[in-house]
């Protein structure tokens, strides 16, 4: 039988199959295109990154387009394209080419008029004295940060921070850097001056020795709160009291000065007045040319009794039972301000935001809080491998006199003897006010310097719920990104109901650092503190968000340098509408390469950088971070095990 012609009624299934196949083919093409750079839908909240691989730290160009980020500095107009895979555009508020100065301590404020004010300081390099550096520079921008002009020269003051509250715009700082009797001062902007006129600095304290006060101010719930650190041994007058009953310290069994030696004894010492002594800090009893050193394990102000633990390094010059006579003096221990060699005590200040903050009576002061790691340095090192091992100069600065036996001992022996400990500094405060469990109190997160644990922080709770008082309580140590590298900037955003943090990112905490054999512009000599290597890599600033102010999630990299010889660090930030504005201490390429290349590095800054993160909230998974679900109890969340 011959094949029959295909009837027209059989064409329909064939056409359907063709259309189906074409549809599948088109879908495959669209999937392929979406996976390539030929076609990619773009979220308007995420501008496409630069694809140029070169390190575009900045370029000086004779002509710029209007939309470019730019700033007039000493070398003219500076244009900085955004780095690859970063969140923010960058420009410079100022940059210098002076090998005997560096720029530091930036803070930013937006006035109601929209004017941006950036305050920073020009510091002299080590060993130089320049009276002009006591005056701090105030720059303004009226075009959203594209250009900057100097509008003020303020001071004298050190480590200044600018902020605003109900009663005005203020700058808070201290009198000097690292010195005895170093007190807190404040100045207020004259109304309507837009940053051009300020009152003379007013001294708020007497006798304190403020060591760091450079890390932002919290204004919330009608209060103004600032954290700072002091050195008790440099206060004026120094705390001291006489022993009222003779005490014997048994040390005969502790002669063997090795890492395995027995735990030192703890004794109770009655004194005339126990008030003013601080738990965990170092005290001493002078004995002629030397002294006996102890850690304060407890203070009973009702009975005027100090519970003291002998510091084992005392056994390097004492080898028999020690007798403390009635009438002997117990006084604050260390006599130096060397990093890692003294106790940095955490404090905070608080005032009503409607008060005149230039009036000392407007402020209340927290109890001084000693660092528990000073008392438990061996335990901290055993559990976390976190240590700050003091070299000979630090050891000598602690005791204040020469002991030949200390010159050549191994760092580990010195550490186990009690020389040096983790020290905290540069506390950053913010109120726990999220709607899902914030308790309304203030959290102080302190940077903790050490060798290897580069995200180590200390959490201190500040309770200002009782009118006219603020009480500090140590909570715990915590992993917080970058907190052994430099201090962060932290703020609460009510729109997203999240906390936001800009902080350094350490790429390799175990890096075995070395200096280049022949330093160059690309590889300058680095600032490396012996046994505190976490702070060497300050090349990168990350942006983080948190639902509770303690557990942090990465939103991306704000900016970075590829090499370690340049840096971004010590950020400060503010929210402007949908954008996050960040200023920080930075290194920019220098015009006088031969003169300055070996001075500006991972520590010394020749620039203050300005970064705008457009629509910053889009970089957080807000729904995920704020989710509570049916398993979360209402009310404040747990803040410690005592909760």
C-alpha positions as a printed NumPy array, in Angstrom:
array([[  0.   ,   0.   ,   0.   ],
       [  1.245,   3.376,  -0.948],
       [  1.817,   5.847,   1.86 ],
       [ -1.221,   8.001,   2.415],
       [ -0.903,  11.768,   2.359],
       [ -0.82 ,  13.284,   5.816],
       [ -4.116,  14.855,   6.693],
       [ -4.189,  18.468,   7.733],
       [ -5.664,  17.47 ,  11.065],
       [ -2.294,  15.949,  11.98 ],
       [ -0.376,  19.255,  11.677],
       [ -1.572,  20.694,  14.986],
       [  0.388,  18.391,  17.284],
       [  3.522,  19.05 ,  15.248],
       [  3.156,  22.826,  15.613],
       [  2.625,  22.444,  19.349],
       [  5.801,  20.439,  19.609],
       [  7.709,  23.081,  17.655],
       [  6.398,  25.887,  19.854],
       [  7.273,  23.908,  22.962],
       [ 10.778,  23.304,  21.713],
       [ 11.192,  26.979,  20.812],
       [  9.991,  27.935,  24.278],
       [ 12.499,  25.623,  25.901],
       [ 15.261,  26.974,  23.685],
       [ 14.356,  30.591,  24.518],
       [ 14.308,  29.788,  28.245],
       [ 17.736,  28.204,  27.984],
       [ 19.11 ,  31.247,  26.175],
       [ 17.703,  33.574,  28.846],
       [ 19.243,  31.459,  31.618],
       [ 22.582,  31.54 ,  29.813],
       [ 22.441,  35.308,  29.338],
       [ 21.498,  35.888,  32.989],
       [ 24.56 ,  33.887,  34.043],
       [ 26.953,  35.928,  31.913],
       [ 27.962,  39.557,  31.696],
       [ 26.015,  39.991,  28.407],
       [ 22.837,  40.68 ,  30.375],
       [ 22.443,  40.981,  34.116],
       [ 19.606,  42.636,  36.031],
       [ 21.052,  45.242,  38.419],
       [ 19.71 ,  46.193,  41.784],
       [ 19.647,  49.966,  41.87 ],
       [ 20.791,  49.766,  45.491],
       [ 24.026,  48.053,  44.444],
       [ 25.958,  50.092,  41.875],
       [ 28.211,  47.898,  39.727],
       [ 31.773,  47.63 ,  41.065],
       [ 34.806,  48.984,  39.287],
       [ 36.488,  46.334,  37.185],
       [ 39.926,  47.967,  37.035],
       [ 42.427,  45.848,  38.962],
       [ 44.92 ,  48.637,  39.626],
       [ 45.175,  50.144,  43.091],
       [ 43.435,  53.463,  42.423],
       [ 44.217,  55.092,  45.742],
       [ 43.881,  58.522,  44.221],
       [ 44.643,  60.41 ,  41.077],
       [ 45.313,  64.092,  40.529],
       [ 43.646,  65.259,  37.33 ],
       [ 43.436,  68.723,  35.727],
       [ 39.739,  68.418,  34.907],
       [ 36.947,  66.438,  36.508],
       [ 33.391,  65.634,  35.59 ],
       [ 30.738,  67.09 ,  37.877],
       [ 29.658,  63.728,  39.224],
       [ 33.167,  62.697,  40.326],
       [ 34.079,  62.576,  44.012],
       [ 36.617,  65.336,  44.561],
       [ 38.31 ,  67.455,  47.213],
       [ 40.842,  70.275,  47.19 ],
       [ 43.954,  69.34 ,  49.14 ],
       [ 47.506,  70.624,  49.236],
       [ 48.157,  69.029,  45.861],
       [ 44.998,  70.252,  44.164],
       [ 41.857,  68.344,  43.245],
       [ 41.824,  64.669,  44.167],
       [ 39.676,  62.134,  42.307],
       [ 39.241,  58.652,  43.686],
       [ 37.285,  56.024,  41.728],
       [ 35.618,  53.379,  43.836],
       [ 37.762,  50.334,  44.537],
       [ 36.69 ,  46.992,  43.198],
       [ 34.122,  45.102,  45.33 ],
       [ 33.63 ,  47.902,  47.85 ],
       [ 30.458,  49.529,  49.175],
       [ 31.405,  53.192,  49.244],
       [ 32.67 ,  56.065,  47.165],
       [ 35.8  ,  57.724,  48.571],
       [ 37.184,  61.222,  48.69 ],
       [ 39.597,  63.03 ,  51.   ],
       [ 38.658,  65.779,  53.411],
       [ 42.355,  66.648,  53.597],
       [ 45.736,  65.117,  52.888],
       [ 49.242,  66.366,  53.63 ],
       [ 52.84 ,  65.783,  52.555],
       [ 54.653,  66.676,  55.78 ],
       [ 56.989,  64.025,  57.19 ],
       [ 56.869,  65.606,  60.65 ],
       [ 53.073,  65.479,  61.039],
       [ 50.183,  63.074,  60.631],
       [ 46.381,  63.439,  60.669],
       [ 44.194,  61.663,  63.226],
       [ 40.956,  61.382,  65.239],
       [ 38.26 ,  62.278,  62.684],
       [ 34.595,  62.655,  63.622],
       [ 31.642,  63.799,  61.499],
       [ 28.354,  65.631,  62.135],
       [ 25.55 ,  66.783,  59.847],
       [ 23.917,  70.084,  60.855],
       [ 20.186,  70.751,  60.336],
       [ 21.134,  72.945,  57.355],
       [ 22.695,  69.934,  55.641],
       [ 26.251,  71.208,  56.161],
       [ 28.704,  68.45 ,  57.019],
       [ 31.349,  69.155,  59.642],
       [ 34.455,  66.97 ,  60.002],
       [ 36.749,  67.526,  62.97 ],
       [ 40.262,  66.092,  63.067],
       [ 43.716,  66.869,  64.366],
       [ 47.183,  67.296,  62.953],
       [ 49.632,  65.568,  65.278],
       [ 53.354,  66.033,  65.49 ],
       [ 55.473,  62.962,  64.891],
       [ 57.175,  61.228,  67.763],
       [ 59.65 ,  63.424,  69.621],
       [ 58.571,  66.713,  68.054],
       [ 56.735,  69.575,  69.739],
       [ 54.544,  71.919,  67.719],
       [ 52.182,  74.32 ,  69.549],
       [ 49.893,  74.468,  66.509],
       [ 49.039,  70.79 ,  66.878],
       [ 47.207,  71.629,  70.101],
       [ 44.624,  73.314,  67.864],
       [ 42.237,  71.06 ,  65.955],
       [ 40.993,  71.498,  62.397],
       [ 37.311,  71.783,  61.504],
       [ 36.302,  71.37 ,  57.851],
       [ 32.879,  71.86 ,  56.26 ],
       [ 31.135,  70.645,  53.116],
       [ 27.947,  72.123,  51.648],
       [ 27.734,  69.767,  48.674],
       [ 27.407,  66.394,  50.384],
       [ 31.128,  65.767,  50.773],
       [ 32.323,  66.535,  47.245],
       [ 34.426,  69.486,  48.405],
       [ 35.705,  70.661,  51.78 ],
       [ 36.874,  73.968,  53.247],
       [ 38.43 ,  74.754,  56.607],
       [ 36.039,  76.766,  58.791],
       [ 37.589,  76.513,  62.225],
       [ 40.741,  76.076,  64.319],
       [ 39.864,  74.927,  67.838],
       [ 41.599,  74.14 ,  71.093],
       [ 43.798,  73.505,  72.819],
       [ 42.428,  69.981,  73.235],
       [ 43.346,  66.393,  72.354],
       [ 41.408,  63.508,  70.715],
       [ 38.31 ,  65.657,  70.06 ],
       [ 34.864,  64.304,  69.139],
       [ 32.047,  66.422,  67.668],
       [ 28.384,  65.695,  68.454],
       [ 25.001,  67.412,  68.817],
       [ 22.148,  67.087,  71.289],
       [ 19.125,  69.12 ,  72.41 ],
       [ 21.259,  71.832,  73.995],
       [ 23.626,  72.43 ,  71.074],
       [ 26.661,  71.249,  69.14 ],
       [ 29.699,  70.316,  71.226],
       [ 33.272,  69.076,  70.949],
       [ 34.548,  66.867,  73.765],
       [ 38.192,  65.915,  74.315],
       [ 41.   ,  66.073,  76.846],
       [ 43.841,  68.513,  77.522],
       [ 46.876,  66.578,  76.292],
       [ 48.098,  63.192,  75.126],
       [ 49.407,  60.539,  77.549],
       [ 50.226,  62.736,  80.535],
       [ 49.59 ,  63.102,  84.252],
       [ 46.612,  65.115,  85.481],
       [ 45.118,  65.024,  81.975],
       [ 41.52 ,  66.206,  82.232],
       [ 38.398,  66.286,  80.069],
       [ 37.455,  69.548,  78.344],
       [ 34.475,  70.621,  76.237],
       [ 33.528,  73.491,  73.915],
       [ 30.177,  74.519,  72.393],
       [ 29.392,  75.952,  68.967],
       [ 27.902,  79.417,  68.952],
       [ 24.273,  79.198,  67.708],
       [ 23.912,  79.973,  64.01 ],
       [ 27.663,  80.029,  63.334],
       [ 27.592,  76.807,  61.258],
       [ 30.886,  75.724,  62.834],
       [ 32.779,  79.027,  62.612],
       [ 32.517,  80.187,  66.25 ],
       [ 33.077,  78.216,  69.459],
       [ 33.328,  78.929,  73.176],
       [ 36.735,  78.577,  74.901],
       [ 37.3  ,  74.997,  76.175],
       [ 35.906,  74.36 ,  79.662],
       [ 37.595,  71.876,  82.005],
       [ 35.154,  69.281,  83.348],
       [ 37.417,  67.197,  85.631],
       [ 40.332,  67.682,  88.003],
       [ 43.092,  65.18 ,  88.745],
       [ 42.178,  62.466,  86.24 ],
       [ 44.718,  61.078,  83.815],
       [ 42.669,  60.419,  80.678],
       [ 44.503,  58.17 ,  78.234],
       [ 41.913,  57.675,  75.449],
       [ 38.687,  59.553,  74.719],
       [ 38.654,  59.352,  70.919],
       [ 35.811,  56.976,  70.098],
       [ 32.48 ,  58.729,  69.68 ],
       [ 29.573,  59.963,  71.794],
       [ 26.131,  58.37 ,  72.162],
       [ 23.081,  60.645,  72.221],
       [ 19.882,  58.709,  72.947],
       [ 16.911,  58.535,  75.332],
       [ 17.538,  62.094,  76.475],
       [ 21.09 ,  61.312,  77.623],
       [ 24.598,  62.038,  76.353],
       [ 27.088,  59.254,  77.145],
       [ 30.832,  59.048,  76.558],
       [ 33.302,  56.295,  77.46 ],
       [ 36.96 ,  56.941,  78.211],
       [ 39.927,  55.31 ,  79.949],
       [ 42.188,  56.607,  82.709],
       [ 45.562,  55.614,  84.213],
       [ 45.301,  55.656,  88.045],
       [ 49.072,  55.876,  88.523],
       [ 49.104,  59.217,  86.675],
       [ 46.172,  60.804,  88.532],
       [ 46.875,  63.722,  90.816],
       [ 46.916,  63.034,  93.671],
       [ 47.729,  59.327,  93.379],
       [ 45.664,  57.06 ,  95.592],
       [ 47.543,  55.819,  98.692],
       [ 46.682,  54.639, 102.214],
       [ 48.604,  53.39 , 105.259],
       [ 48.479,  49.857, 106.627],
       [ 46.809,  49.681, 110.056],
       [ 47.981,  46.162, 111.032],
       [ 51.19 ,  44.292, 110.188],
       [ 50.836,  41.491, 107.64 ],
       [ 53.182,  38.662, 106.584],
       [ 53.348,  37.359, 103.009],
       [ 54.663,  33.748, 102.843],
       [ 56.927,  33.411,  99.811],
       [ 59.483,  30.78 , 100.836],
       [ 57.754,  28.18 ,  98.663],
       [ 57.691,  30.475,  95.611],
       [ 61.427,  30.851,  94.938],
       [ 61.375,  28.749,  91.788],
       [ 60.53 ,  31.342,  89.129],
       [ 59.259,  29.162,  86.306],
       [ 56.   ,  28.924,  84.338],
       [ 55.035,  25.981,  86.564],
       [ 55.49 ,  27.742,  89.897],
       [ 52.811,  27.642,  92.556],
       [ 49.995,  30.135,  92.677],
       [ 51.028,  33.213,  94.676],
       [ 49.346,  33.939,  97.999],
       [ 46.418,  36.294,  98.526],
       [ 46.361,  38.281, 101.766],
       [ 44.015,  40.717, 103.49 ],
       [ 45.561,  44.078, 104.323],
       [ 43.689,  46.529, 106.585],
       [ 44.248,  50.169, 105.604],
       [ 43.12 ,  53.552, 106.834],
       [ 40.906,  54.196, 103.787],
       [ 40.079,  51.637, 101.096],
       [ 37.97 ,  53.958,  98.964],
       [ 39.522,  54.807,  95.61 ],
       [ 41.358,  51.503,  95.154],
       [ 40.186,  49.645,  92.044],
       [ 39.753,  45.885,  91.728],
       [ 42.187,  44.148,  89.307],
       [ 44.642,  47.069,  89.279],
       [ 48.272,  47.045,  90.373],
       [ 49.373,  48.433,  93.755],
       [ 52.719,  48.486,  95.499],
       [ 54.271,  48.821,  98.952],
       [ 57.575,  50.767,  98.712],
       [ 60.465,  49.163, 100.634],
       [ 63.467,  51.444, 100.308],
       [ 65.027,  51.109,  96.85 ],
       [ 62.509,  48.508,  95.681],
       [ 58.848,  47.692,  96.268],
       [ 56.414,  44.824,  96.723],
       [ 53.772,  44.52 ,  94.008],
       [ 50.235,  43.15 ,  94.298],
       [ 47.015,  42.876,  92.314],
       [ 43.835,  44.072,  93.999],
       [ 41.569,  41.02 ,  94.263],
       [ 38.882,  42.822,  96.232],
       [ 38.03 ,  46.055,  98.061],
       [ 35.893,  46.228, 101.225],
       [ 35.21 ,  49.906, 101.822],
       [ 33.016,  49.196, 104.878],
       [ 35.844,  47.441, 106.752],
       [ 38.68 ,  49.306, 104.937],
       [ 40.324,  46.053, 103.905],
       [ 42.183,  45.304, 100.665],
       [ 42.475,  41.73 ,  99.418],
       [ 45.814,  41.613,  97.608],
       [ 47.492,  38.923,  95.496],
       [ 51.275,  38.994,  95.291],
       [ 52.586,  39.573,  91.771],
       [ 55.117,  36.826,  91.071],
       [ 57.683,  39.112,  89.436],
       [ 58.333,  40.462,  92.961],
       [ 60.268,  37.229,  93.555],
       [ 62.993,  38.359,  91.179],
       [ 64.341,  40.521,  94.031],
       [ 62.557,  39.114,  97.144],
       [ 63.352,  35.526,  98.18 ],
       [ 62.118,  35.25 , 101.75 ],
       [ 58.907,  35.818, 103.638],
       [ 57.77 ,  39.423, 103.327],
       [ 56.62 ,  41.457, 106.309],
       [ 54.476,  44.546, 105.738],
       [ 54.777,  46.746, 108.807],
       [ 52.005,  48.775, 110.356],
       [ 52.204,  52.269, 108.872],
       [ 53.567,  51.093, 105.516],
       [ 52.031,  52.757, 102.461],
       [ 49.932,  50.953,  99.864],
       [ 49.737,  53.039,  96.695],
       [ 48.854,  52.793,  93.019],
       [ 51.431,  50.547,  91.386],
       [ 52.769,  51.357,  87.941],
       [ 54.491,  54.643,  87.271],
       [ 54.413,  54.7  ,  83.48 ],
       [ 51.96 ,  55.074,  80.61 ],
       [ 53.669,  52.559,  78.316],
       [ 51.211,  50.358,  76.413],
       [ 50.752,  47.029,  78.129],
       [ 52.669,  48.169,  81.173],
       [ 49.9  ,  49.81 ,  83.152],
       [ 46.262,  49.453,  84.079],
       [ 43.873,  51.223,  81.73 ],
       [ 40.705,  51.701,  83.752],
       [ 37.356,  52.05 ,  81.98 ],
       [ 35.005,  54.894,  82.923],
       [ 32.002,  56.697,  81.477],
       [ 30.304,  60.071,  81.8  ],
       [ 26.637,  60.93 ,  81.31 ],
       [ 24.472,  64.056,  81.169],
       [ 20.951,  65.157,  80.324],
       [ 20.859,  66.184,  76.655],
       [ 18.963,  69.393,  77.516],
       [ 21.618,  70.596,  79.978],
       [ 24.421,  73.05 ,  79.309],
       [ 27.18 ,  70.476,  78.886],
       [ 29.92 ,  73.049,  79.479],
       [ 28.797,  73.096,  83.13 ],
       [ 30.738,  70.427,  85.097],
       [ 27.709,  70.001,  87.377],
       [ 25.701,  68.653,  84.43 ],
       [ 27.732,  65.432,  84.321],
       [ 27.692,  62.268,  86.413],
       [ 30.601,  59.825,  86.433],
       [ 30.664,  56.04 ,  86.564],
       [ 32.596,  53.878,  88.957],
       [ 36.11 ,  53.076,  87.621],
       [ 36.3  ,  49.544,  86.237],
       [ 39.524,  47.531,  86.205],
       [ 40.289,  44.961,  83.524],
       [ 39.746,  41.374,  84.791],
       [ 42.35 ,  40.05 ,  82.349],
       [ 45.023,  41.76 ,  84.459],
       [ 44.094,  39.47 ,  87.335],
       [ 43.567,  36.348,  85.238],
       [ 46.195,  36.741,  82.529],
       [ 47.374,  33.129,  82.768],
       [ 43.835,  31.775,  82.524],
       [ 43.032,  34.016,  79.551],
       [ 46.142,  32.851,  77.758],
       [ 45.419,  29.2  ,  78.544],
       [ 41.824,  29.378,  77.311],
       [ 42.128,  31.821,  74.399],
       [ 45.868,  32.011,  73.634],
       [ 45.439,  35.762,  74.106],
       [ 48.428,  37.553,  75.583],
       [ 50.397,  40.771,  75.564],
       [ 53.954,  39.856,  76.477],
       [ 55.94 ,  42.768,  77.859],
       [ 59.478,  43.422,  76.63 ],
       [ 62.247,  44.69 ,  78.905],
       [ 61.353,  48.374,  78.55 ],
       [ 57.752,  47.649,  79.512],
       [ 58.882,  45.496,  82.421],
       [ 61.148,  48.248,  83.692],
       [ 58.402,  50.848,  83.305],
       [ 56.066,  48.778,  85.471],
       [ 58.338,  48.501,  88.487],
       [ 60.109,  51.86 ,  88.11 ],
       [ 63.57 ,  50.671,  89.186],
       [ 66.352,  48.573,  87.695],
       [ 66.566,  44.81 ,  88.303],
       [ 69.469,  43.241,  86.351],
       [ 67.845,  39.802,  86.491],
       [ 64.982,  41.093,  84.358],
       [ 67.072,  42.217,  81.406],
       [ 67.612,  38.867,  79.728],
       [ 64.744,  36.627,  80.791],
       [ 62.61 ,  35.069,  78.069],
       [ 59.341,  36.869,  77.25 ],
       [ 57.282,  33.817,  78.26 ],
       [ 58.929,  33.709,  81.695],
       [ 58.248,  37.423,  82.149],
       [ 54.654,  36.957,  81.083],
       [ 54.003,  34.135,  83.548],
       [ 55.616,  36.292,  86.212],
       [ 52.825,  38.84 ,  85.701],
       [ 54.598,  41.393,  83.502],
       [ 52.197,  42.849,  80.993],
       [ 48.647,  41.733,  80.379],
       [ 45.832,  42.294,  77.965],
       [ 44.878,  45.943,  78.139],
       [ 41.625,  47.488,  77.004],
       [ 41.176,  50.875,  75.46 ],
       [ 39.052,  53.14 ,  73.23 ],
       [ 35.595,  52.067,  74.404],
       [ 32.68 ,  52.762,  72.035],
       [ 29.214,  53.322,  73.544],
       [ 25.709,  52.876,  72.13 ],
       [ 22.288,  52.273,  73.681],
       [ 20.604,  48.865,  73.413],
       [ 17.281,  50.134,  72.11 ],
       [ 16.141,  47.731,  69.413],
       [ 12.428,  46.843,  69.527],
       [ 13.039,  43.096,  69.877],
       [ 14.822,  42.921,  73.211],
       [ 16.92 ,  46.008,  73.885],
       [ 17.036,  46.715,  77.623],
       [ 17.469,  50.484,  77.231],
       [ 20.919,  50.49 ,  78.851],
       [ 24.232,  51.495,  77.264],
       [ 26.81 ,  48.988,  76.031],
       [ 30.492,  49.878,  76.03 ],
       [ 32.584,  47.731,  73.666],
       [ 36.319,  48.061,  74.333],
       [ 39.21 ,  47.152,  72.079],
       [ 41.505,  44.521,  73.668],
       [ 45.114,  44.539,  72.441],
       [ 46.884,  41.194,  72.229],
       [ 49.054,  39.016,  69.996],
       [ 46.766,  36.678,  68.032],
       [ 43.085,  37.024,  69.011],
       [ 42.408,  39.877,  66.615],
       [ 38.624,  40.024,  67.164],
       [ 38.784,  40.155,  70.967],
       [ 36.604,  42.747,  72.7  ],
       [ 35.378,  43.438,  76.215],
       [ 31.716,  44.186,  76.95 ],
       [ 30.855,  46.598,  79.756],
       [ 27.237,  47.454,  80.625],
       [ 26.486,  51.039,  81.672],
       [ 23.296,  51.411,  83.715],
       [ 21.942,  54.966,  83.659],
       [ 18.363,  54.   ,  84.614],
       [ 18.667,  55.626,  88.055],
       [ 18.536,  59.447,  87.763],
       [ 21.799,  61.124,  88.658],
       [ 23.946,  58.012,  88.387],
       [ 25.68 ,  55.7  ,  85.911],
       [ 27.065,  52.324,  86.988],
       [ 29.603,  50.247,  85.04 ],
       [ 29.613,  46.441,  85.168],
       [ 31.921,  44.074,  83.303],
       [ 29.964,  41.469,  81.304],
       [ 32.475,  39.299,  79.428],
       [ 34.991,  39.091,  76.63 ],
       [ 33.47 ,  38.631,  73.209],
       [ 34.46 ,  38.033,  69.604],
       [ 33.766,  41.305,  67.733],
       [ 35.338,  41.838,  64.28 ],
       [ 38.511,  43.938,  64.31 ],
       [ 38.511,  44.923,  67.968],
       [ 42.185,  44.099,  68.541],
       [ 43.108,  46.106,  65.432],
       [ 41.557,  49.502,  66.183],
       [ 38.408,  50.988,  67.649],
       [ 35.223,  50.746,  65.538],
       [ 32.322,  53.116,  64.972],
       [ 28.918,  51.812,  66.131],
       [ 25.433,  53.324,  65.952],
       [ 21.791,  52.264,  66.132],
       [ 19.471,  52.855,  63.163],
       [ 15.765,  53.035,  64.069],
       [ 14.608,  52.574,  60.448],
       [ 16.141,  49.108,  60.055],
       [ 16.038,  48.46 ,  63.835],
       [ 19.632,  47.284,  63.511],
       [ 23.008,  48.263,  64.926],
       [ 25.702,  49.164,  62.378],
       [ 29.46 ,  48.991,  62.798],
       [ 32.459,  50.04 ,  60.711],
       [ 35.538,  48.132,  61.841],
       [ 38.905,  46.904,  60.616],
       [ 39.259,  43.494,  58.975],
       [ 42.39 ,  41.461,  59.703],
       [ 43.082,  39.152,  56.768],
       [ 45.469,  36.78 ,  58.549],
       [ 45.768,  36.904,  62.334],
       [ 48.604,  34.359,  62.271],
       [ 50.764,  36.199,  59.748],
       [ 54.477,  35.968,  60.555],
       [ 55.391,  39.627,  60.084],
       [ 58.742,  40.961,  58.943],
       [ 60.074,  44.31 ,  57.797],
       [ 61.219,  44.682,  54.158],
       [ 64.978,  44.51 ,  53.612],
       [ 64.822,  47.642,  51.468],
       [ 61.767,  49.772,  52.301],
       [ 60.111,  51.406,  49.301],
       [ 57.045,  53.459,  48.453],
       [ 55.13 ,  50.264,  47.718],
       [ 56.521,  48.525,  50.797],
       [ 57.35 ,  51.061,  53.528],
       [ 58.65 ,  50.111,  56.93 ],
       [ 55.662,  49.087,  59.036],
       [ 54.689,  50.144,  62.526],
       [ 54.831,  46.833,  64.422],
       [ 54.37 ,  46.729,  68.181],
       [ 56.288,  43.773,  69.676],
       [ 53.873,  41.041,  70.776],
       [ 50.811,  42.992,  69.596],
       [ 50.68 ,  42.082,  65.947],
       [ 46.91 ,  42.266,  65.414],
       [ 47.045,  46.01 ,  64.81 ],
       [ 49.625,  45.756,  62.011],
       [ 47.059,  45.069,  59.26 ],
       [ 44.857,  48.162,  59.186],
       [ 44.45 ,  48.095,  55.421],
       [ 40.742,  47.267,  55.298],
       [ 37.487,  48.608,  56.774],
       [ 34.379,  46.429,  56.754],
       [ 30.708,  47.257,  57.37 ],
       [ 28.733,  45.029,  59.746],
       [ 25.193,  44.89 ,  61.087],
       [ 23.686,  43.28 ,  64.176],
       [ 20.255,  42.577,  65.599],
       [ 21.433,  42.843,  69.208],
       [ 24.627,  44.943,  69.199],
       [ 26.815,  41.97 ,  70.112],
       [ 26.656,  39.408,  67.285],
       [ 27.848,  40.934,  64.013],
       [ 27.3  ,  39.995,  60.358],
       [ 29.273,  41.272,  57.391],
       [ 27.607,  43.644,  54.948],
       [ 30.743,  44.036,  52.816],
       [ 33.991,  45.977,  52.539],
       [ 33.791,  49.773,  52.771],
       [ 37.305,  50.338,  51.391],
       [ 40.731,  48.762,  51.394],
       [ 44.342,  48.932,  50.301],
       [ 45.887,  45.832,  48.823],
       [ 49.228,  46.309,  50.573],
       [ 49.91 ,  46.648,  54.283],
       [ 51.857,  49.911,  54.036],
       [ 48.655,  51.983,  53.772],
       [ 45.601,  51.959,  55.959],
       [ 42.039,  52.941,  56.825],
       [ 41.277,  52.914,  60.547],
       [ 39.583,  54.668,  63.479],
       [ 36.259,  55.328,  61.694],
       [ 33.432,  57.597,  62.797],
       [ 30.062,  57.722,  61.069],
       [ 26.597,  59.242,  60.893],
       [ 23.374,  58.475,  59.037],
       [ 22.212,  60.96 ,  56.389],
       [ 18.806,  59.906,  55.066],
       [ 19.315,  56.602,  53.245],
       [ 23.108,  56.917,  53.212],
       [ 25.847,  56.157,  55.718],
       [ 28.65 ,  58.74 ,  55.915],
       [ 31.985,  57.518,  57.274],
       [ 35.221,  59.386,  57.94 ],
       [ 38.434,  57.691,  58.964],
       [ 42.138,  58.058,  59.408],
       [ 43.863,  56.987,  56.183],
       [ 47.034,  56.839,  54.146],
       [ 47.006,  58.32 ,  50.65 ],
       [ 49.75 ,  58.324,  48.055],
       [ 52.225,  61.076,  48.864],
       [ 53.461,  63.678,  46.429],
       [ 56.873,  63.91 ,  48.092],
       [ 57.672,  60.245,  47.874],
       [ 61.303,  60.329,  48.992],
       [ 60.615,  62.529,  51.999],
       [ 57.431,  60.897,  53.254],
       [ 57.277,  57.321,  51.977],
       [ 58.983,  55.977,  55.087],
       [ 56.8  ,  57.94 ,  57.48 ],
       [ 53.262,  57.313,  56.234],
       [ 52.522,  53.628,  56.673],
       [ 50.077,  51.3  ,  58.38 ],
       [ 49.908,  53.607,  61.424],
       [ 50.788,  57.195,  60.539],
       [ 48.105,  58.885,  58.444],
       [ 48.515,  61.659,  55.905],
       [ 44.812,  61.84 ,  55.029],
       [ 41.288,  61.965,  56.399],
       [ 39.031,  60.019,  54.049],
       [ 35.287,  60.461,  53.482],
       [ 33.1  ,  57.574,  52.343],
       [ 29.404,  57.538,  51.403],
       [ 27.598,  54.184,  51.414],
       [ 24.506,  54.839,  49.311],
       [ 21.301,  53.211,  50.621],
       [ 23.334,  51.316,  53.207],
       [ 20.343,  49.417,  54.627],
       [ 20.071,  47.437,  51.384],
       [ 23.293,  45.605,  52.302],
       [ 21.681,  43.949,  55.34 ],
       [ 19.298,  41.011,  55.373],
       [ 16.934,  42.948,  57.622],
       [ 14.16 ,  40.335,  57.633],
       [ 16.585,  37.621,  58.72 ],
       [ 18.422,  39.751,  61.298],
       [ 15.23 ,  40.997,  62.973],
       [ 13.238,  37.744,  62.852],
       [ 11.871,  36.589,  66.225],
       [  9.252,  33.946,  65.407],
       [  7.13 ,  32.097,  67.97 ],
       [ 10.094,  30.992,  70.098],
       [ 11.261,  34.36 ,  71.459],
       [ 10.033,  35.54 ,  74.843],
       [  8.872,  39.159,  74.979],
       [ 10.911,  41.657,  76.962],
       [ 14.668,  42.286,  77.243],
       [ 16.985,  39.593,  75.889],
       [ 19.608,  37.844,  77.975],
       [ 22.622,  40.119,  78.438],
       [ 24.671,  37.832,  80.715],
       [ 24.448,  34.48 ,  82.51 ],
       [ 23.102,  36.358,  85.542],
       [ 20.044,  37.3  ,  83.474]])
